[in-house]
Amino acid sequence: MKTKKSFGLFISYTILAFMMVIIIYPLLWTVGASFNPGNSLISTSIIPKNPTLDHYRELFAGKESLQYGHWYLNSLKISLFTMLGTIVSVSFTAYAFSRFRFKGRKNALTLFLLLQMIPQFSALIALFVLAQILGMMNSHWLLILLYIGGQIPMNTYLMKGYMDSIPIDLDESAKIDGASNTRIFLRIIMPLSRPMVAVVAMNGFTGPLGDFVLSSTILRSPEAYTLPIGLYNLVNDVMGASYTTFAAGAILISIPIAIIFILLQKNFVSGLTAGGTKG
């Protein structure tokens, strides 16, 4: 039995090590490429022989064709407002589906499930025509609304499942004390749902930050670009492609994601429901 257990641990650690290599190796290449001189990836290496910060300086040099700082701010604006809008909308819809029984509830949940199965690109033409009809091409606010709408189905399922695990006895006790549904939602349900709110916030923030397909459909002028569109143009030009500058720009994208994760990581720990029940 001891030999069998040791063999099982060996297999598990081997798989984990293999997955770590798959994840970390491309990241190390990207970091190395961002410090390598030149624009080609052919002569790059994980550990640069002559490391340089020229590519990072180039991103913020103020060239008209490379508005990296402006694209960065556009991406942060869209991601932050999408995150806030997603948290608010998903919290309300999840609470309604979890705590109330109304006509069409099951059909609506089924519709949410079906919406998750539809690929995003299948609606691009309709969204492009809608943006033109509304006169909102190059509008960040239209893009934010589209992102929020796309986040609602999946995240509603996640948060509803978490709210279902919160004992209904807490609601009934609060109602006996005279609390309204709004007060119960704000004072009981939402504080106990912080771990799932953190997950929804991460989904709402990272989704727009890495999206290219939808944003490139709505945003057509350079001053309205987000980071994925702007960085794509760096390698789209056959004659003037700058892969090392692209690598530097890609590394900097991870900074706001890391900050948001650090701010929310303490809320990823489950167990607040049990604490609320004992209280």
C-alpha positions in Angstrom: 0.0 0.0 0.0 2.9 2.4 0.8 4.5 1.7 -2.5 1.2 2.3 -4.3 0.7 5.5 -2.5 4.2 6.7 -3.3 3.8 5.9 -7.0 0.5 7.8 -7.0 2.2 10.9 -5.5 5.0 10.6 -8.0 2.6 10.6 -10.9 0.7 13.5 -9.4 3.8 15.6 -8.9 5.0 14.7 -12.4 1.8 15.9 -14.0 1.9 19.1 -11.9 5.5 19.8 -12.9 4.7 19.2 -16.6 1.8 21.6 -16.4 4.0 24.2 -14.7 6.5 23.9 -17.5 3.8 24.4 -20.1 2.5 27.5 -18.4 5.8 29.1 -17.3 8.0 28.4 -20.3 6.1 30.7 -22.8 5.9 33.4 -20.1 9.7 33.2 -19.6 10.2 33.5 -23.4 8.0 36.6 -23.5 9.9 38.2 -20.6 13.2 37.4 -22.2 12.1 38.7 -25.6 11.0 42.0 -24.1 14.6 42.6 -22.9 16.3 41.4 -26.1 17.7 44.0 -28.5 16.3 44.1 -32.0 12.8 43.4 -33.3 13.0 39.8 -34.4 12.3 36.7 -32.3 14.8 34.6 -34.2 17.8 35.9 -32.2 16.0 36.1 -28.9 16.7 33.9 -25.9 15.1 33.4 -22.5 18.2 34.9 -20.8 19.2 38.0 -23.0 23.0 38.4 -23.6 22.7 42.2 -23.9 19.5 43.1 -22.0 17.9 46.4 -22.8 14.9 48.5 -21.7 14.6 50.2 -25.1 11.4 48.3 -26.0 9.7 49.5 -22.8 10.9 53.1 -23.5 9.6 52.8 -27.0 6.1 52.0 -25.8 5.9 55.4 -24.0 8.0 57.4 -26.4 5.0 59.3 -27.7 5.1 58.2 -31.3 1.9 58.9 -33.2 1.7 55.3 -34.5 2.3 53.9 -31.0 -0.1 55.4 -28.5 0.5 52.7 -25.9 -0.2 54.9 -22.8 -3.5 56.0 -24.3 -4.5 52.4 -25.2 -3.5 51.3 -21.7 -5.9 53.9 -20.1 -8.6 52.9 -22.5 -8.3 49.3 -21.5 -8.3 50.1 -17.8 -11.3 52.4 -18.2 -13.3 49.7 -20.0 -12.2 46.9 -17.7 -13.0 48.8 -14.5 -16.4 49.9 -15.5 -17.2 46.5 -16.9 -16.2 44.9 -13.6 -18.4 47.3 -11.5 -21.3 46.9 -13.9 -21.0 43.1 -13.8 -20.9 43.0 -10.1 -24.0 45.1 -9.7 -26.1 43.4 -12.5 -25.0 39.8 -11.6 -25.6 40.4 -7.9 -29.2 41.5 -8.5 -30.0 38.7 -11.0 -28.4 36.0 -8.9 -30.3 37.1 -5.8 -33.6 37.2 -7.7 -33.1 33.7 -9.1 -31.9 32.3 -5.8 -34.4 33.8 -3.4 -37.6 34.4 -5.4 -40.0 32.1 -7.2 -41.7 33.8 -10.1 -43.2 32.9 -13.4 -40.7 32.1 -16.1 -37.8 31.6 -13.7 -36.9 28.1 -15.0 -37.2 29.3 -18.6 -34.9 32.2 -17.9 -32.3 30.0 -16.3 -32.5 27.7 -19.3 -32.0 30.7 -21.6 -28.9 31.8 -19.6 -27.6 28.3 -20.1 -28.2 28.4 -23.8 -26.6 31.8 -24.2 -23.4 30.4 -22.7 -23.2 27.9 -25.6 -23.4 30.5 -28.4 -19.9 31.6 -29.6 -19.2 35.3 -29.3 -18.2 35.8 -33.0 -21.7 34.6 -34.1 -23.2 37.9 -33.1 -20.4 40.2 -34.4 -22.3 41.2 -37.6 -25.4 42.1 -35.6 -23.4 44.1 -33.0 -21.6 45.9 -35.8 -24.9 46.9 -37.4 -26.3 47.9 -34.1 -23.4 50.1 -33.3 -23.8 51.8 -36.7 -27.5 52.3 -36.3 -27.0 53.8 -32.8 -24.1 56.0 -34.1 -21.9 54.5 -31.4 -18.9 53.2 -33.4 -15.7 53.8 -31.5 -17.8 54.2 -28.3 -16.2 52.7 -25.2 -19.6 52.9 -23.4 -21.3 50.7 -25.9 -18.4 48.2 -25.6 -18.8 48.3 -21.8 -22.5 47.5 -22.0 -21.8 44.6 -24.4 -19.2 43.2 -22.1 -21.5 43.5 -19.1 -24.3 41.7 -21.0 -21.9 38.9 -22.0 -20.8 38.4 -18.5 -24.3 38.1 -17.0 -25.3 34.5 -18.0 -22.2 32.6 -16.8 -21.6 34.7 -13.7 -25.2 34.6 -12.7 -25.1 30.8 -12.6 -21.9 31.0 -10.5 -23.3 33.5 -8.0 -26.7 31.9 -7.8 -25.2 28.6 -6.9 -23.2 30.3 -4.1 -26.2 32.2 -2.8 -28.2 28.9 -2.8 -25.7 27.6 -0.2 -26.5 30.5 2.2 -29.1 29.2 4.6 -32.6 30.6 4.0 -33.0 30.7 7.8 -30.9 33.9 7.9 -33.4 35.6 5.6 -36.4 34.4 7.6 -34.8 35.6 10.9 -34.1 39.0 9.4 -37.7 39.3 8.1 -39.0 38.5 11.6 -36.9 41.4 12.9 -38.5 43.6 10.3 -35.8 43.7 7.6 -36.9 44.2 4.0 -35.6 42.2 1.0 -33.3 45.1 0.1 -31.8 45.2 3.6 -31.4 41.4 3.6 -29.6 41.6 0.3 -27.2 44.4 1.3 -26.5 43.4 4.9 -26.6 39.6 4.8 -26.4 38.0 1.3 -23.8 40.3 -0.2 -21.3 40.2 2.8 -21.6 36.4 2.8 -21.1 36.2 -0.9 -17.8 38.1 -1.0 -15.8 35.1 -2.2 -18.0 34.8 -5.3 -18.2 38.5 -5.7 -14.4 38.4 -6.0 -14.6 35.8 -8.7 -17.2 37.8 -10.6 -15.0 40.9 -10.3 -12.0 39.0 -11.7 -14.0 37.7 -14.6 -15.4 41.1 -15.3 -12.0 42.8 -15.2 -9.8 40.3 -17.1 -12.4 39.5 -19.9 -12.3 43.0 -21.6 -8.6 43.4 -20.9 -7.8 40.4 -23.1 -10.6 40.7 -25.7 -9.7 41.4 -29.3 -12.6 40.1 -31.4 -15.4 42.2 -30.1 -13.3 45.3 -29.4 -11.8 45.3 -32.9 -15.4 45.2 -34.3 -16.6 48.3 -32.5 -13.4 50.3 -32.2 -11.9 51.5 -35.5 -9.9 54.6 -34.8 -6.4 54.5 -33.2 -7.3 56.9 -30.4 -10.1 54.5 -29.3 -8.1 51.3 -29.4 -7.6 49.0 -26.4 -4.3 47.2 -25.7 -5.1 44.0 -27.6 -5.9 45.9 -30.8 -2.9 48.3 -30.5 -0.5 45.5 -29.8 -1.9 43.4 -32.6 -1.0 46.2 -35.1 2.6 46.0 -33.9 3.0 42.5 -35.4 0.4 42.8 -38.2 2.7 44.8 -40.4 4.8 42.3 -42.4 7.7 44.7 -43.1 7.7 46.6 -39.8 6.6 44.0 -37.2 8.2 44.5 -33.8 7.8 41.3 -31.8 10.1 42.3 -29.0 8.1 45.6 -28.4 4.9 43.5 -28.6 6.4 41.2 -25.8 7.2 44.3 -23.6 3.6 45.6 -24.1 2.2 42.2 -23.3 4.1 41.9 -20.1 2.8 45.3 -18.9 -0.8 44.1 -19.4 -0.4 41.6 -16.6 0.3 44.4 -14.0 -3.3 45.5 -13.4 -4.4 41.9 -13.4 -1.9 41.1 -10.7 -2.9 44.1 -8.7 -6.6 43.2 -8.8 -5.8 39.6 -7.8 -3.8 40.8 -4.8 -6.6 43.1 -3.7 -9.2 40.3 -4.0 -7.2 37.2 -3.0 -8.3 37.2 0.6 -11.9 37.0 -0.5 -11.3 33.9 -2.6 -11.3 31.8 0.6 -14.6 30.1 1.1 -16.2 29.5 4.5 -18.0 32.8 5.3 -21.3 31.0 5.0 -20.5 28.6 7.8 -19.4 31.6 9.9 -22.6 33.4 9.2 -24.7 30.3 10.2 -22.8 29.9 13.5 -23.3 33.6 14.3 
